[in-house]
């Protein structure tokens, strides 16, 4: 009871973190729950219990990701623009996932796709939660071999009174079940990619019939115009002296930094491996990993990034000025809206670009 509750809390927390996939969570369930419950439920019963908890955990977490995160994020134009809701791929995915019941393409996307991004995307697309949960249930075919692998890994570590392995076959079988886990995971990804491409190619009329998000389309058009202006104002022959100096200094810093690290790496950093002790090898200070020349190389790298950022900010400010001058007066406010483009610059930066242009 207490162990299960703790694993559920930790598991839900892990599922709500974008980089964490589901397989490590299922593997942990397969190791811990049979280890704690095999004396009361038996090995088969405890493994089945871990599979059931894994399935409930996945379904509950998917619901949270879709409703609590995805649907809230869907209110923001920038988020919808970032995921490309008007793209052919997203429309094909909406078409497949909107189908009622179970289908191979739908199940493949929900199982083969990354856990957090897939569920959150379903929320951003405002898809039906009951239908998505129904399509997610076959994830049990991924959870089963993963939990079995975890249990077998634990069983392989057990010794009898004489010190011999209690289950000598468990290690070998765990390799097979781990391979099945990988097969289901990557196989689902391949099948999902295939059916998405098929939907985009062979159901073009259905995909085209899905209406564009008007707010996102407007934002995309504005961003495309600003990108065009950015490419124009950052042509080398049109760049003023000071921004050119920023770019040249940035390039010089990064080149020198790379050559220092490549040619004099032993003079830049203290040799340290993952198994070395920080206390013994670095005298308890992580900063001792860097030798004086290493600090110089790192400083040059940082300076290069700052100078490049300054150049990009100048380019975006100049592009925004050009876009505002070229746009009709009714569109000027749109270019200044923080919800419309990626060029969200303050008045000071725009004024700076005007000053540079005046100097020209």
N, C-alpha and C positions, 0 to 999 in steps of 0.2 A: 504493500500500500504506500508507505512513505517513499520507498525507492522509486516506485512508478510515478508518484506525484512529482518528485524531484526531477525525474527524467522528462516528464511532460513539460514542466516549466522551462527547463533548460532547452528542450527541443523546440518549443514554440519560439523562444527567444532567438535561437539559432536560425530558424526558418525566416524570422523577420529581418535578419541581416542580409542585405543584397548579395554579398559574395559567397555565402554559405550554401552549398548544394545539399540535397536531401540524403545522399548515400552515406556520408559520415554519421548522420543522426541515426539512420536505420542500423548501421553497423554497430554503433554504441548500444542501441537497444538489444541487438542480438547477442552482444557480449555480456552485458550487465544483468538483464532480466533472467536469462537461463542460469547464470551463475548464482543468482539469489533464489530462484524458484524451482530448480530442478529436483530438490529434495521433496517438495510438496506436490508439484504438478507433474514431475517426471520431465525427461528431456524433450519429448515430443510436445507435451502440453505447454511447457515454458517457452519453447520456440514459437508455437502457435500463438501464445499470449503476446510475445514480443511483436509478432507480425500484425496482430490486431491493434495493438497500441500504436505501432508505426503508421498503419492506415488511418486510424482516427486522428492522429497527430497531423498527418499530411492534409487531410480534408479540412480540419479545423484551421490550420495555418493558411491554407489556400483561401478559405473564406475571409479570414482577417486581412490577408494581403489584398484581395480583390476589393472588398467593401471599405476597409478602414484606410488603406493606402491608395489603391488605384483610383477609386471613384472620387476621392478628395483631390487627388492630383489632376483629375480630368477637368477640374474647374479652371485650370490655368492654361491660357493659350500657348505659352512657351513650352509647356510639357507636351501638349498635343502636337505642337510643331516639331519638337525634338524627336518624338517617336515616329513621326511621319504618318499621321492618320490618313492623309490623302494619297499616300503612295500606293502603287499597285500591290506591293507585298502586304501591306497592312489591310487593304481592302480584301485581298484573297484570304488572309487569315480570318478576318471578320466573317467572310462568307462561309468558311469551313466551320468555325467555332459556333456560329449561330444556328447550326443544324440541331434539331431536336434529337434526343436519343444518343445512341452510340454509333460511331462510324470509325473506320480505320484511320482516316486522315485526322479526325478530331482527337482521337485518343493518342495518336502518335505525337501530335503537337503538345498536348498537355503532359505527356510522360517524357518525351524526348527533349522538350525545351527546358531551359534553366528555371529552377523552381520560382524564385522571387520575381524575375522579370516577366515570366509567362503569366503568373497570377495577377500581378500588378497591371500588366497590359490588358488583361481581360476586364479589369475595373476601369481603366482609362477608356476602353472601347464600349463601356456600359453594357456588357453582355449579361445574359441571365445567369444568376448565381446557381440556382438548382440544376440547370443544364450543364454548367461547367463542373459542378461537383459530381454529377452523374458521369461525365466524361473522364473525370480524374480517378474514379474508383479502380479501373484496371491497373493503376499504379501498383496494386498489390503484386503484380507479376515482377515488378522491380524490387519491391520490399522483401518478398519471400526469399529469393536467393541471397540477398544482402544480409538479412537476419540469420539465415542458416550459416552463412560464412562466418559471421561474428561468433555464433555459438560453437562452431567447429574449431575456431581459433582458440577459444577458451578451453574446450575439451582437449585439444592437442597439448595444452600446457599442464594438464593434470598428471600427477605421478602417483603410482601405487606405493604401498609400504616399502617395497624393495627399491624404489627409485626409478622404476621403468615407466614409460608412458602408459597411462591407463587406457587411452584410446589411440593406439599407434597409427590407425588409418585416418584419423581426423584431419591431420595436416594436409594429406594428399587430396582428400575430398574437398577441403576448404578452397584449394586452388581451383578445382573444377567449378564450384559454386561461385567463386569470385569472377571466373571467366564468364559464367552465365549472366552475372550482374552487368558486366561490361557489355556483353552482347545485347542485352535488353536495352541498356541506356543508349549506346551508340547506334544500335539498330533503329530505335525509335526516332533518333535525330535524323538519320538518313531517310527514313520513310516520310517523316514530316516535311523535310526539304523537297522530296520528290512530289508529294501531293500538293504542296504550296505552289510549286512551279507548274504543275498540271492545272491547278485551279486558275492561275494567272494566265496561262496560255489557251486553255480549252474552254474556259468559261468567261471569256473576255466581255461578253455582253452583260452577264450578271455582275461582274466586277465593275464595269463602267456604269451600271445602273445605280450603284451606291453613291449617294450624293456626297460631294465634297463638304468638308467643314468650312463654312464661309469665313470664319475668323482666322482659321489657320491658312486658308488660301490667300487672304489679304496679307497676312504676316509673311507668307512665303514669297509673294510678289515683291513686297517691300524689301525683304532680305536679299532677294535676287538682284534688285536694282542697286542696293547699297554695295553688294559684292562686286557688281560691275564697276561701280564708281571707285571702289577700293583698288581694283586691278588697274584702273586707268591712272589714278593719282600716284600709284606706287611703281609706275614704269620708271626705270632708272634715269632716263634722260629728263624726266619731269620732276624728279625729287630735288628739293633745295639742298644747300650745302650742309646745314646742320643735321637733318635726318640722315643724309648720306654718311656723315661722320659717325653717327650712332651705329649704323649698320656695319661700317668698316671696323669700328672698335669692337663690336660684338663678335664679328667674325675672327678678328685677330685674337681676342681673348680665348675663344673656344678652341681655335687651332693650337695655340700655345699650350693650353691645358691638356688637350689630347696627346700632344707630342711628349709632354712631361710625364704623363701617366704611362704611356706606352714604352718610352725609352728608359725611364728611370723609376719604374714601379717599386723596386726594392728600396729606393731612397724616399719614396712617398708614403709608404704604409708599412706598419709592423706586421710581420707574418702572423696570421691568426686564423685558426680553423674553428669549425663549429664545436669541436670537442675540447678545445683549449679553455682554460679557466681565465676569466677576466682578472680575477685577483692575482693569479700567478703570472700570467703572460703580459697583462697590461697594467699591472700594479694597482688594480682596483679602479682604474679610470678609463672609461671607453674612449675618451679623447686622445689617449696615448696610442690609439690605432693610427693616428695621423702623425707623420713626421713633418718637420718644417717645410720640406718641399711639397709634401702632400697638402698642407694647408694653403700653400701658394696656388697649387693646381685647382683645389676646390674653390678658392676665392676667385680665380680667373673664370671658372665655370659659372659661379654665381653672378659675377659682373656681366658676363655674356648674356645671361638670361634677363637681367635687369635692363640692359641696353636694348636687347631685342624687344622686350615688352614695351619700352618707351617708344621705339620705332613703330610698333604695331598700333599703339595708342594714337600716335600722331597720324598714321595712315587712316585709321578709322574715323578720327575727328575730321580730317580733311575730306574723306569720302562722304561723311554726313553733311558737311557744308555744301559739297557739290550736289548731293541728292536733294537737299532742301532748295537750293537755287534752281534746280531743274524741274522740281515738282510744282504742280499747280498749288495755289494758296490753300485750297481745301484739304490738301494732303499733307501740309507742313506739320500739323499737329500729330499726324500718324507717325511721322518719322521721329518725332520726339517722344513717343510713347514707349515706356519701358517694357510693355507687354507685347510689342510688335516685332522687335528685331533684336539681334545679338549685339547691336552697336549701341549699348546703353551708356552714353557718355554724359558727363556733367557739363554745365555751361562753361566752366573754367577751361576744360580741355578744348571745347569747340572754339572758344575765344583765342586760345593759344594757336590753334591751326590757322585762324584768320590772321593773327599777327605774323605768323611765318609766311603766309601767302602775300601779305602786304609788303614784307621785306623783299620778296622776290621782285 
